[in-house]
Amino acid sequence: TINLLLTAFTLPGLSGPDLAETLEWRRPELEVMVMSSYPDVRALSFSHGWGFIKKPFLAAALLDIIRNVLALDAGVMVAQR
C-alpha cells in the first residue's frame, strides 16, 4: 500500500504534478506532497489539495509534515513542534 507520494516539482522526463495526477487517478486515496524551491509551486500544490514543503528543508521539518499529512488523512491531529 502506498499512502504518500513525496515528489519534486521538477523531474527528468515528467513533472511532479503530472506524476501526482496520474497516480491520484489510479489511487484517489493517495496523499501527495510536492517539494520545490519555486515559490509559485506552493499555490499550485494547495489548489490540488496537496501538501507542500519548500526546499531546502531540515529532515525534522519533513517528518513533521509527513506525520501531519498522514494523521489528517486518518482523522487524527498531530501536534506541531
C-alpha positions as CSV (number, residue, x, y, z in Angstrom):
1,T,0.0,0.0,0.0
2,I,1.3,3.4,-0.9
3,N,0.0,6.1,1.5
4,L,2.0,9.1,0.4
5,L,3.8,10.3,-2.7
6,L,6.6,12.8,-2.0
7,T,7.8,14.3,-5.3
8,A,9.9,17.1,-6.5
9,F,8.2,19.6,-8.7
10,T,10.8,19.2,-11.4
11,L,11.7,15.7,-12.5
12,P,13.5,14.4,-15.6
13,G,11.0,13.5,-18.3
14,L,7.9,14.0,-16.2
15,S,6.9,16.8,-13.9
16,G,6.0,16.0,-10.2
17,P,2.4,17.3,-10.7
18,D,1.9,15.1,-13.8
19,L,3.2,12.1,-11.8
20,A,0.9,13.0,-8.9
21,E,-2.2,13.4,-11.1
22,T,-1.5,10.1,-12.8
23,L,-1.2,8.3,-9.5
24,E,-4.2,10.0,-7.9
25,W,-6.3,8.9,-10.9
26,R,-5.3,5.3,-10.1
27,R,-5.4,5.7,-6.3
28,P,-7.7,8.5,-5.2
29,E,-6.9,7.9,-1.5
30,L,-3.2,8.7,-2.1
31,E,-1.8,11.7,-0.3
32,V,0.6,13.9,-2.2
33,M,3.4,16.2,-1.1
34,V,5.4,18.4,-3.5
35,M,8.8,19.8,-2.7
36,S,10.3,22.8,-4.5
37,S,12.3,25.9,-4.2
38,Y,10.0,27.7,-6.6
39,P,7.5,30.0,-4.7
40,D,4.7,29.6,-7.2
41,V,4.5,25.8,-6.6
42,R,3.0,26.3,-3.2
43,A,-0.2,27.8,-4.6
44,L,-0.4,25.1,-7.3
45,S,0.0,22.4,-4.6
46,F,-2.7,23.8,-2.4
47,S,-5.1,24.3,-5.3
48,H,-4.8,20.5,-5.9
49,G,-5.1,19.7,-2.2
50,W,-1.5,18.5,-2.0
51,G,1.0,19.2,0.8
52,F,4.0,21.4,0.1
53,I,7.5,21.8,1.6
54,K,9.9,24.5,0.5
55,K,13.4,23.4,-0.4
56,P,15.9,23.4,1.3
57,F,14.4,21.9,4.4
58,L,15.5,20.1,7.5
59,A,14.7,16.4,7.9
60,A,12.8,17.1,11.1
61,A,10.5,19.6,9.3
62,L,9.9,17.0,6.6
63,L,9.0,14.3,9.2
64,D,6.6,16.7,10.9
65,I,4.8,17.5,7.7
66,I,4.6,13.8,6.7
67,R,3.2,12.9,10.1
68,N,0.6,15.6,9.8
69,V,-0.5,14.7,6.3
70,L,-0.9,11.0,7.2
71,A,-2.6,11.8,10.5
72,L,-5.0,14.2,8.9
73,D,-5.9,11.5,6.4
74,A,-6.7,9.2,9.3
75,G,-8.7,11.9,11.0
76,V,-6.2,12.4,13.8
77,M,-4.5,15.7,14.5
78,V,-0.7,15.6,15.3
79,A,0.8,18.4,17.3
80,Q,3.4,20.6,15.6
81,R,6.8,21.1,17.3
